[in-house]
Each structure stands twice: as structure tokens, then as C-alpha cells.
């Protein structure tokens, strides 16, 4: 089936040029070949025009927080994509920018030979602005294709203030969307002319390859490569392992750091190394599930999918909580500003903004985990060392920074910086919405009214230690 029109957005009004050499897919936010609506759309164009397909993937040097950690994770994906397309007749061209600005003009040169250009419609970080700017420069149609979740991000114009409301909307809409899924293998049965080669002038100026040493790239070398390996191969393997081995303990075990029941998929989802449709298919296959088993929409966390309790708990995180963040990122230009918080939370935080703080820590103390709180230090150490943080502790981590900052606005800036600098899934709408949840987004007022927090939900390290199994976690990360 063709890619649904609800997932395809024209970025400019330039024409298709059928007389040119190839269809160009500019891979930006969904860095995989399989299970990818954008690849499906590129193949559709190539088949209709009888042209070869070229996949172009680049990695900028000058983006905020660019580091060895983020670059290494992305470069692993380039290796996987090159291997996946080898011998298929589909062209693959990747470029690592050594210095900020070195890639300037490359996309325009490639597009001069393109009949049409497709890319990813991902409301993340600098990508929307980059794609919008490109659309103004290209003389050929640029289409952005949305493969972010089960629901198209622009199928509604409503920004949802509560997860419950989005969940109800999703439950009413998802059955129709499940009729349209990306192809597991977009190249299967796609008989296209083989891509030959790029002009030597392009490759000479912008050398193809992913082997440029990190030390020769102008990025932050103080944030080291994380132990977690990137790429589509590892992303899909992680999804398969989670569904087969860990999903059965997800509902009860996910909040306990010592249980190791979390999915480990957040970074792979952020970089587009694995997709929601791929994960959903693994879960439905395990449960022997088909869409006719869907329940009636009721807005509740459990009982709609008619799957196991653990599967439904995970799907609520994967779909409801993840996609409500994408909803805000796509439809609210001020999504990452303090003023985008709910009026009630801004009011209660303003009321208590001048409350005395028992402890105040600056950015350096927080980044190096030098606080009095052993639990918080452990969570921060995990973030700095591993590039990730246990899901439950991430909530506590944020609440304590709000408590330890001179103002709520400063706390938000601090959290976004620490999260985006060190986390492999930082800069993502889902990650960002988790930070904003600390200040009341997607939440409600909680009593009693407290110092600093007002009626914003309060959390303590003491209660966390009492509730969670985390002895081994603290032994590993507290020092």
C-alpha cells in the first residue's frame, strides 16, 4: 500500500523533475532502512519514475552538544546502513563534517541531479528548522515523511495537555492507522535501475565515508563514547531481546533499578535505529494479537489492547507517553520554553519562587554529582558514564534539581543541558517532555502545598529508597 497522505508533507512548492538522474532520500532523523515510511516513499517515487535511488546520510559537527558520545552512536548507524544497502543497487552516500560549515552546499549539489527529494519529518532538536531551510533552497520538490509513531503527528491540530486525553484520542484513532504500516523490507520486490556513481567533483569536495577519526572532528571530546552501541542492527536486536526476555516482568519490575526490566530502547528510538511499528509487531506476534481484538476506547491505561498486563503497561509508555510528547513538539513552536508549562504550575511555582532553598548547587557541582544526596549522585553518574538513566530515577533526578536551583526557570535550563549533553536519547520530544513533567506538564496539582514546589508533584530520595530495589544500583553508581 502507498504511504498514507497524512504522513507526507511538502516542504516547498518546487516541481518534480522526471528528466533528472535519481531519487534522493536525505536521511536525517530516521536512520534505518527497514520499517521506515520515508524509505517506502522514496522507493515509490523511484519506481514511478523508473529511476535509481540514492540514500544520503550526513552528520554535522556544529550542532549544540555535539560530542564523541553522540557522534559515535550515529556513526555506528552509518556502518549498518552501508552494509544493509551493499549489493542492492541502491546508492548510499554518507558524509562526516570535520568542521562546522564544511557540509554547506552539499545537499543542494546532490539535489541538482534529483528528480525528487524525500526526508524525515521528525520534530526533534534542529531538524525541523534545517529541513525548512533546505526547502527554500532546493529547486526540486522536498517531501518530509512522518514515521514517528502509530499515529501521524499532524493528523490532529490539537495539543493535548494531559496524557489521559491523548490516550483517549489514540484509542479512537489507532485502528485506522494500523491498516497502514511501513514495509518490513522496503527493497523487496522493488526492481529499480542500479545507482552508478556520484560525480567525482562532489566526492572530492565532500569525501564519502564514516571512518573519519573522532579526534579530527570539531566536537566536544570531553564527553566520551558510551558503552551502548548504536545502529539499526543493535536497535532491532535490543527490541527482540526485550520482548522475548524482559517484557514478562515489565509491569512489576520496570521501576526497580536492580531488576533490569526496562526496555533499553529509548536511545534507539530517538536516533531512528528502531521504530515503533517494528516494536509493536514483535509484541503483537508474541501475544498472537490482531487488530480485531481492540477494545472500546475508554482512556484507561489497561484493557484497550486486550494483551497481557505487561504488554499493555509497556505499550502505554511506548505509544501514549512517547507520542504525546511528539504531539506537543510538532504543534507547539514554544514546546521547549518555560512559558509552555500549564498555567497552574507556572502560578504555583511563581508563588514559591522566593522560598528559601536549603541547598543550591551550580552546574559544575551537578554535572560532577557532588551533592549530599547519594541517590541523586548515582543517577547523575549513570547518565555521565552510560549515556542513559533509569526511568524512575530520572523523575527524582529532575525534582531534586528543581529543589536545588535558585529559580524554576534556572532548574529547567540546567536539566535540559545535562540531559541533552550526556543522554543518548536527549534532544528528543519524549525525553524533553519527561523534563517538563518535573514542572507539571501532563500532570495535575498535588496537595499539600509545599515549599518551593507549591502544588507541583513532590518526590524524595528517602521514599524512593524505601519503595525500590536498588542496592546493587547504588553500589555501582553512587561513587
Secondary structure, DSSP 4 states (H G I P E B T S, - for coil): -PPPGGGEEESS-PPP-TTSSEEEEEESS---SSS-HHHHHHHHHHHHHT-EEEEEEEE-S-STT-BHHHHHHHHHHHHHHHHHHTTSS-EEEEEE-SSTTTTTTHHHHHHTTEEEEEEE---STTHHHHHHHHHHH-SS-EEEE--SSSS-TTS--PPPSSHHHHHHHHHHHHHHHTT----S-TTTT---PPP----HHHHHHS---S---GGGSSSBTTSPPPSS--SHHHHHHHHHHIIIIIGGGHHHHTT-GGG--S---HHHHHTTSS-HHHHHHHHHHHHT--GGG-------SSSSS-S-HHHHHHHIIIIIIHHHHHHHHHH-TTTTSGGGS-HHHHHHHHHTTTSPPS----HHHHHTT-SS-HHHHHHHHHHHHHS---HHHHHHHHHHHHHHSSSHHHHHHHHHHHHHHH-TTTTSHHHHHHHHHTTTTT----SSPBTTTBTS----HHHHHHHS--HHHHHHH--
